[in-house]
Amino acid sequence: MEKEERTAEAAGYEGEITAENLWSVIVSLQGKVFYTSKKLPFTYTVRGGELFTDRRDRSVTRSTFERALEKICSDPAIKGPKKLNVYGAPYVWAILKTVGAVPSEKEEPKGQG
């Protein structure tokens, strides 16, 4: 099985994910299969400023993704969806991780102290 590419490059975007470009990257990836931390597959569609997953009836808004990205950037201790404290956290986390907005564990400094 081929390893899934876990960056915004999968959407044809090269560079850092910012609040300004995040939504356009998310829009470009709709229909792709993502996996939550518990390995549950899901896809999504975007309508306006809302993201609808195939596993939920309610939507996740663009501002929710922007808040989550801000939290991840300001608090490196966030290691999973529960710490985001936003609606739809498992889906938000999976998407942000796939597009490269969540630092991978190997990118983080080890043994500090």
N, C-alpha and C positions, 0 to 999 in steps of 0.2 A: 504494500500500500504506500502510495506516495505521501510524503509528509506535507501537511497543509501549510501553506504560506500564511504567516501570522502578522502581516504588516499591511499598511495602506497601499503598498506597491501592488498588492493583489487587485486593487481597484484602479490601477494606473496612476496612482498618486505617489510622488516621491517627495520626501521631506518630513518635517515635524508636524504632528497633529496639533492643531491649535483650536481654540473656540471658534475662530473665524472659518476654518476649513472643515471642521469636524462633520457638520451636517451634510455637506456635499459628498464627503466620503461615505457616510452612512447611506445616503440616497443611492449612490452608485453600487452599493453592495446588496441592495434589496433582492430577495430571491435566493441568495446564497445560503447554504446550510451552515448554521453556527451551533455550538454546543455549550450548554451551561457548565458550571463547575461540577455538577453532578452527572455530566455526560448526557443530558437530555437534548436531543436535536430540536432545532426550531428554525423557521425562516420568518421573514417579515416583509411587509410592504409599507411604503411611506405615502401618506396623503397629507399634503400641506406640511404643517409643523408637527405631525404626529406619526409615530411608528406603531404599527399593529403586528403583533406576533401571531403565529398560527396556534399558539398554546394558551392565549389569553383573550378575553373579550374586551378588555379595556386597553387604551392606548398609553404609550409612553411619549411624553412631549420632548420637543427639541431642547427646551430649557432644562429638563431633567438631565439630559446628556451633558449639557454645558456645566451644570452644577456638579455632576459626578466627575467630570474632567478637572474642574477646579479643585475639588477635594483631593483627587489623586495627585495633582501637581503640588498641592500645598502640604500634604501629609504622606510621606513615604511609608508610614507604618500601615497604610491600608493595603491589605494582602488578599482581600476577597470581597465578594458582593455584599455581605452583611454589614461591613464597615462603611459602605457608601451611604446607607440610611436614606435611600431614595426609592420611590415606587418602581417596581419592575427591576430591582437590583440584579437578579441573576442574568437577565437579558442585557441590561446596560453593561454589566461587567464583561460578559462574553464578547459583546461587540467591541467595546473599548480595548479589550485585550487582543482581539484579532487584528484590529487596525494599528496596533502598536502604541496605543496611548498609555498602556499599563507597562511599566518597566518589568522585564522578565527577571526572574530570580538571579540569573547569572550576570545581569547588568548591575546588580546592586553590590555595593561594597561589602565585603565579608570580614569578620574578625576585627571590627572597630572596637576600640575601648581601651 
